[in-house]
Amino acid sequence: MNNKHVFWQAFIVASLIFWTGLLIGVFFETNRVNTLTQVNSDFETDLFDFDMLANLFFDSGLSCTETHRQLIFFADKIYEGALKLEHEDSSNKIIFDLVQLHRRYDLLRVRLWSEAIKSNKNCGKKINTAVYFYRYNSPSLTTKGVQGAMSNFLLDLKSKYQDNLILIPIAVDTNLESLNYMMRDYNVTSSPSILINEKYKFETLDSLKDVEKNIK
Amino acid sequence: MDFTTFTYLSLMFLSLYMFVFFVMLTILNKNKLFEYVTPKKDYFVTILVPAYNEEDSIRETIKHVMELDYPKDKLEVIAINDGSKDRTLLILEKLKKIYPSLKILDKPNSGKADSLNQGIKMANGELIAVVDSDSFPSKSSLKKLTGFFDDKFMGAVTSFVTVRNKDENFFAKIQSIEYMILGWARKLLDFVDSVYVTNGPLSLYRKKYVVEVKCFDTKTVTEDIDITWNLLAHGYKTAMCLDARVSTVVPSKFKVWFRQRTRWGLGGLQAIVKYKTMFFKKGMFGIFILPFVSLSIIVSILAFLFSVYLISKAVITRTKVVTNSLEVNASLIHFENINLSPSVLLFYLAILFFCSIIYYNYILYKAKYEEKLSIARFFNMLFYILIYLSIYPTVWFSSIWRFVVGDNRW
């Protein structure tokens, strides 16, 4: 046989191509995650800035409108960032487990939620909040189906009410103590579910028809 | 890394390895692909043409066989009528008047393997050629095959099968591409002494070795796979000549095609079980051919099941989202939900797919599937890779079922 070496030669060439491909993949995925981490870090700084600004406004009795405008602006930015993270999470396959980054984004959203509550309390109710509690880790196909529909429903709601609604989706299973506390506080026990203005809970698809009745 | 990604990458590596393996064999042997050996002597050859209900094609087959470019005094042709219920025997008797040297063996129906074994008993040739009764060997094919037998360990040499009815319909055209690629791959495997099928349309065997291994197995449904493996298991060599061509007809209807492929699959399974004790023993047969064939079947089935699992999961989830969204009067699609950064794994698949297209086109070009590159050929090729190869593993399920229930019908 003239070509007996081709078996291991092909193995070496295939391995080289394969590992080169994997390394390129790792490089791409690392880059994407670094960008998202940087964005998250920027959001954290922005939100801290907002917190300071809000305190200044309240202390000096200045405009709640400006506070709400800033809040909506951050909420939308954080929502976009989180959506990107969702996409990256489904695209990143090789090495990165994005759970930690997810937790940081969820924490950011919990903080946003608490800022919104604080802002509404200080200014008198003005902005509607829709907090969407969903499962991040391996939900069943049925749960995925419900979550997908709830997500579509909330996006419709957001595009309808625009700046009058802050949409805050938060994963309930990333083990955040602050979130667990708030959920207990507002008596949210199941997911997926939607909490409107910290008062009205919607846990089933059937109940969603009443959501709009509770948005001011 | 989750289980899905790990499975995907494992299958990807196996595919990549096989792809590189065949490309390297092509590059290393690019000047030897169409080579054949000029025989040191004219071997006495007996051509066996087993026929069962072949009234439509037997005349042309015998004509092609009788007019082969081979010394007539070194050629014996035996047409075997295997209890045909149509006019096959009548046509053969008429042909005998045109070709007096034609011998006819008329016997009750007992299957192809037994017909060949009875033909071998009558044969006087040192070499036995088997020609399917619907196949037309090219004029020079036999001469190109005999030279390989100058190697005293050569047990069987097979030819390159082309599809005669490729213009009958799209399905036949796709099979024609498949035959080209399979023939090419078989030749490449020849360079590592691993030709594991000597096809029915035209193959040549050394009679002494065939008799030594107790001829064709009448219990298997693919006697051509079995005899090749039997010869290999006994340490004899097999080879393939890409320049010795024979044309045949392929099924143009899905049902007939499915039945044929199921039988081939069943034959493969029977062979694996029959020669299971040879795994990792006896040269290339045990070390490469048996594991290669077995692994190909397993990987093909696993890849199919894996794809079905992923696709059904995505479809079920999407259907549930759509149904639920309709229930709550929500929009079905939001631009924000469209993921514009696909996984790098998809890029690997795309690159492998792209390279396969280039390589397959190169094969078709070199094997002279058609003289010119055409858009139609390109799309046929695309269909072959994307659809035909994707659904082919379903044949294996049917073959496994037939194997389990012992359905040995032709």
Contacts between the chains, C-beta under 8 A, distances in Angstrom:
chain1	res1	chain2	res2	distance
A	1	B	191	7.6
A	1	B	192	5.9
A	1	B	193	4.9
A	1	B	284	7.4
A	2	B	28	7.9
A	2	B	29	7.9
A	2	B	191	6.4
A	3	B	25	6.3
A	3	B	28	5.9
A	3	B	29	7.1
A	3	B	191	4.7
A	3	B	192	5.3
A	4	B	192	6.9
A	6	B	21	6.6
A	6	B	24	5.4
A	6	B	25	5.9
A	6	B	28	6.7
A	6	B	191	7.8
A	6	B	192	6.5
A	7	B	21	7.4
A	7	B	192	7.5
A	7	B	288	7.7
A	9	B	24	6.3
A	10	B	17	6.1
A	10	B	20	4.6
A	10	B	21	4.0
A	10	B	24	5.3
A	11	B	17	6.4
A	13	B	20	4.9
A	13	B	24	6.9
A	14	B	13	6.9
A	14	B	16	4.8
A	14	B	17	4.2
A	14	B	19	7.8
A	14	B	20	4.4
A	14	B	21	7.7
A	17	B	16	6.3
A	17	B	20	7.1
A	18	B	12	7.5
A	18	B	13	5.3
A	18	B	16	5.8
A	21	B	348	5.6
A	21	B	351	7.8
A	22	B	9	7.8
A	24	B	344	7.3
A	25	B	344	3.9
A	25	B	345	7.5
A	25	B	347	7.9
A	25	B	348	7.7
A	28	B	344	5.5
A	29	B	344	6.7
A	32	B	341	6.9
A	80	B	336	8.0
A	83	B	336	5.7
A	83	B	337	7.8
A	87	B	339	4.3
A	87	B	340	7.5
A	87	B	341	5.9
A	88	B	341	6.6
A	90	B	339	6.2
A	90	B	343	7.6
A	91	B	339	6.5
A	91	B	341	5.1
A	91	B	342	6.0
A	91	B	343	4.6
A	91	B	344	7.8
A	92	B	343	7.3
A	93	B	1	7.4
A	93	B	2	7.9
A	93	B	5	4.6
A	93	B	8	7.8
A	93	B	343	5.0
A	93	B	344	7.1
A	93	B	345	5.2
A	94	B	1	6.6
A	94	B	5	7.0
A	94	B	344	6.9
A	94	B	345	7.7
A	95	B	1	6.7
A	141	B	313	7.0
A	141	B	316	5.3
A	141	B	317	5.4
A	141	B	320	6.4
A	142	B	320	6.6
A	144	B	317	4.9
A	144	B	320	6.9
A	144	B	321	7.3
A	145	B	317	6.2
A	145	B	319	7.8
A	145	B	320	2.5
A	145	B	321	5.3
A	145	B	323	7.2
A	145	B	324	5.3
A	146	B	320	7.7
A	146	B	324	5.9
A	148	B	317	7.2
A	148	B	320	7.2
A	148	B	321	3.2
A	148	B	324	6.9
A	148	B	325	7.0
A	149	B	320	8.0
A	149	B	321	5.8
A	149	B	324	3.3
A	149	B	325	4.5
A	149	B	327	7.0
A	149	B	328	5.8
A	149	B	330	6.1
A	150	B	328	7.9
A	151	B	337	7.5
A	152	B	321	7.3
A	152	B	325	4.7
A	152	B	328	7.9
A	152	B	330	3.9
A	152	B	331	5.7
A	152	B	332	6.9
A	152	B	334	6.5
A	152	B	337	8.0
A	153	B	325	7.3
A	153	B	328	5.1
A	153	B	330	4.1
A	155	B	330	7.8
A	155	B	331	7.1
A	155	B	334	4.7
A	155	B	336	6.7
A	155	B	337	7.7
A	156	B	330	5.2
A	156	B	331	5.4
A	205	B	324	5.7
A	205	B	327	5.6
A	205	B	328	5.4
A	208	B	328	4.7
A	209	B	328	7.2
